[in-house]
Amino acid sequence: MDGQPRLLMWAYTEEEQRALNGLLTGIGAPPAVAIQKDQAMVSLREIIHDGKRGQKDYDSMEKALLFYNIPQQGVMFLINFFKQQKMPPCIYAVVTEHSMEWPLHQLLEHLIEERESIERNAGGSDQPGHFP
């Protein structure tokens, strides 16, 4: 994948965005980029590389942090760091070559279904809302 590494956030309030970016600043990381409601119907590639906006809004209260072009060690560090900081529960996902072509709303729906399936098969989760 090409392009600058970045952390993308979905469904964070302005206050939560400030808190998250404050934590990132504290560890010397660049701020996260908020995905807007009208971007959820376009592909992640278009969001990341073109900042493309769609024609319709998508509304979901499911928070997500997407890691784009961040090395695995950095992803693991950030996930553990966010959990230690008691950030709001969210879905964590790495953007892959395959998922780059998906509209954000479709990826979110897929990740939610996958999390629910894992929780059903595991008999529940000790931290609802978290998806490693």
C-alpha positions as a Markdown table, in Angstrom:
| # | Residue | x | y | z |
|---|---|---|---|---|
| 1 | Met | 0.0 | 0.0 | 0.0 |
| 2 | Asp | 1.2 | 3.5 | -0.7 |
| 3 | Gly | 0.7 | 6.7 | 1.1 |
| 4 | Gln | 1.4 | 8.1 | 4.5 |
| 5 | Pro | 0.5 | 5.9 | 7.5 |
| 6 | Arg | -2.6 | 7.2 | 9.2 |
| 7 | Leu | -5.1 | 6.4 | 11.8 |
| 8 | Leu | -8.7 | 6.9 | 10.7 |
| 9 | Met | -11.6 | 7.3 | 13.2 |
| 10 | Trp | -15.3 | 6.8 | 12.7 |
| 11 | Ala | -18.2 | 7.9 | 14.9 |
| 12 | Tyr | -16.2 | 9.8 | 17.5 |
| 13 | Thr | -17.7 | 12.9 | 19.0 |
| 14 | Glu | -15.7 | 16.1 | 18.8 |
| 15 | Glu | -14.7 | 15.7 | 22.5 |
| 16 | Glu | -13.6 | 12.1 | 21.9 |
| 17 | Gln | -11.6 | 13.2 | 18.8 |
| 18 | Arg | -9.8 | 15.9 | 20.9 |
| 19 | Ala | -9.1 | 13.3 | 23.6 |
| 20 | Leu | -7.7 | 10.8 | 21.1 |
| 21 | Asn | -5.6 | 13.4 | 19.3 |
| 22 | Gly | -4.3 | 14.6 | 22.7 |
| 23 | Leu | -3.1 | 11.1 | 23.5 |
| 24 | Leu | -1.5 | 10.8 | 20.1 |
| 25 | Thr | 0.3 | 14.1 | 20.5 |
| 26 | Gly | 1.5 | 12.9 | 23.9 |
| 27 | Ile | 3.3 | 10.0 | 22.3 |
| 28 | Gly | 4.6 | 12.0 | 19.2 |
| 29 | Ala | 2.1 | 10.5 | 16.8 |
| 30 | Pro | 0.2 | 12.5 | 14.1 |
| 31 | Pro | -3.4 | 13.2 | 14.8 |
| 32 | Ala | -6.1 | 10.8 | 13.6 |
| 33 | Val | -8.3 | 11.7 | 10.7 |
| 34 | Ala | -12.1 | 11.7 | 11.2 |
| 35 | Ile | -14.1 | 10.0 | 8.5 |
| 36 | Gln | -17.3 | 12.1 | 7.9 |
| 37 | Lys | -20.8 | 10.6 | 7.6 |
| 38 | Asp | -21.0 | 11.4 | 3.9 |
| 39 | Gln | -17.8 | 9.5 | 3.2 |
| 40 | Ala | -19.1 | 6.1 | 4.4 |
| 41 | Met | -20.6 | 5.2 | 1.1 |
| 42 | Val | -17.3 | 5.5 | -0.9 |
| 43 | Ser | -14.4 | 3.2 | -0.9 |
| 44 | Leu | -11.6 | 3.5 | 1.7 |
| 45 | Arg | -9.2 | 4.1 | -1.2 |
| 46 | Glu | -11.2 | 7.1 | -2.3 |
| 47 | Ile | -11.4 | 8.4 | 1.3 |
| 48 | Ile | -7.7 | 7.9 | 2.0 |
| 49 | His | -6.2 | 9.1 | -1.2 |
| 50 | Asp | -8.8 | 11.6 | -2.5 |
| 51 | Gly | -10.8 | 12.7 | 0.5 |
| 52 | Lys | -13.9 | 11.9 | -1.6 |
| 53 | Arg | -17.3 | 12.6 | -0.2 |
| 54 | Gly | -20.5 | 10.8 | -1.1 |
| 55 | Gln | -24.0 | 11.9 | -1.8 |
| 56 | Lys | -25.6 | 10.2 | 1.2 |
| 57 | Asp | -24.9 | 10.1 | 4.9 |
| 58 | Tyr | -24.4 | 6.9 | 6.8 |
| 59 | Asp | -25.2 | 6.8 | 10.5 |
| 60 | Ser | -23.7 | 4.3 | 12.8 |
| 61 | Met | -22.9 | 4.7 | 16.5 |
| 62 | Glu | -20.3 | 1.9 | 16.3 |
| 63 | Lys | -16.9 | 3.6 | 16.9 |
| 64 | Ala | -14.0 | 2.3 | 14.8 |
| 65 | Leu | -10.3 | 3.0 | 14.5 |
| 66 | Leu | -8.8 | 2.0 | 11.2 |
| 67 | Phe | -5.0 | 1.6 | 10.8 |
| 68 | Tyr | -3.8 | 2.5 | 7.3 |
| 69 | Asn | -0.2 | 1.6 | 6.3 |
| 70 | Ile | 0.9 | 1.4 | 9.9 |
| 71 | Pro | 3.4 | -1.4 | 10.7 |
| 72 | Gln | 2.0 | -4.3 | 12.8 |
| 73 | Gln | 4.2 | -3.4 | 15.7 |
| 74 | Gly | 2.8 | 0.2 | 15.7 |
| 75 | Val | -0.8 | -1.2 | 15.4 |
| 76 | Met | -0.3 | -3.4 | 18.5 |
| 77 | Phe | 1.3 | -0.6 | 20.4 |
| 78 | Leu | -1.5 | 1.8 | 19.7 |
| 79 | Ile | -4.3 | -0.8 | 20.5 |
| 80 | Asn | -2.7 | -1.6 | 23.8 |
| 81 | Phe | -2.0 | 2.1 | 24.5 |
| 82 | Phe | -5.7 | 3.0 | 23.8 |
| 83 | Lys | -7.0 | 0.2 | 26.0 |
| 84 | Gln | -4.7 | 1.4 | 28.9 |
| 85 | Gln | -6.0 | 4.9 | 28.5 |
| 86 | Lys | -9.6 | 3.7 | 28.8 |
| 87 | Met | -10.7 | 5.0 | 25.4 |
| 88 | Pro | -14.3 | 4.3 | 24.5 |
| 89 | Pro | -14.8 | 0.8 | 23.2 |
| 90 | Cys | -14.4 | 0.5 | 19.4 |
| 91 | Ile | -13.7 | -1.8 | 16.6 |
| 92 | Tyr | -10.0 | -1.9 | 15.6 |
| 93 | Ala | -9.2 | -2.9 | 12.1 |
| 94 | Val | -6.2 | -2.8 | 9.7 |
| 95 | Val | -6.9 | -1.5 | 6.2 |
| 96 | Thr | -5.8 | -4.2 | 3.8 |
| 97 | Glu | -5.4 | -4.2 | 0.0 |
| 98 | His | -8.7 | -6.0 | -0.2 |
| 99 | Ser | -10.6 | -3.8 | 2.3 |
| 100 | Met | -9.3 | -0.6 | 0.5 |
| 101 | Glu | -11.9 | -1.3 | -2.2 |
| 102 | Trp | -14.8 | -1.6 | 0.2 |
| 103 | Pro | -17.1 | 1.3 | 1.1 |
| 104 | Leu | -16.6 | 2.1 | 4.8 |
| 105 | His | -20.3 | 1.2 | 5.7 |
| 106 | Gln | -19.8 | -2.3 | 4.2 |
| 107 | Leu | -16.6 | -2.8 | 6.0 |
| 108 | Leu | -18.2 | -1.7 | 9.3 |
| 109 | Glu | -21.1 | -4.0 | 8.8 |
| 110 | His | -18.8 | -6.9 | 8.0 |
| 111 | Leu | -16.6 | -6.2 | 11.1 |
| 112 | Ile | -19.7 | -6.0 | 13.4 |
| 113 | Glu | -21.0 | -9.3 | 12.0 |
| 114 | Glu | -17.6 | -10.9 | 12.5 |
| 115 | Arg | -17.3 | -9.6 | 16.1 |
| 116 | Glu | -20.8 | -10.9 | 16.9 |
| 117 | Ser | -20.0 | -14.3 | 15.5 |
| 118 | Ile | -16.8 | -14.5 | 17.5 |
| 119 | Glu | -18.6 | -13.5 | 20.7 |
| 120 | Arg | -21.3 | -16.1 | 20.1 |
| 121 | Asn | -18.8 | -18.8 | 19.5 |
| 122 | Ala | -16.7 | -17.8 | 22.5 |
| 123 | Gly | -19.7 | -17.4 | 24.8 |
| 124 | Gly | -19.4 | -13.7 | 25.0 |
| 125 | Ser | -16.6 | -11.2 | 25.6 |
| 126 | Asp | -15.2 | -9.6 | 28.7 |
| 127 | Gln | -15.0 | -6.3 | 26.9 |
| 128 | Pro | -18.1 | -5.8 | 24.7 |
| 129 | Gly | -17.5 | -3.6 | 21.7 |
| 130 | His | -13.8 | -4.4 | 21.4 |
| 131 | Phe | -12.6 | -6.2 | 18.3 |
| 132 | Pro | -8.9 | -7.0 | 18.2 |
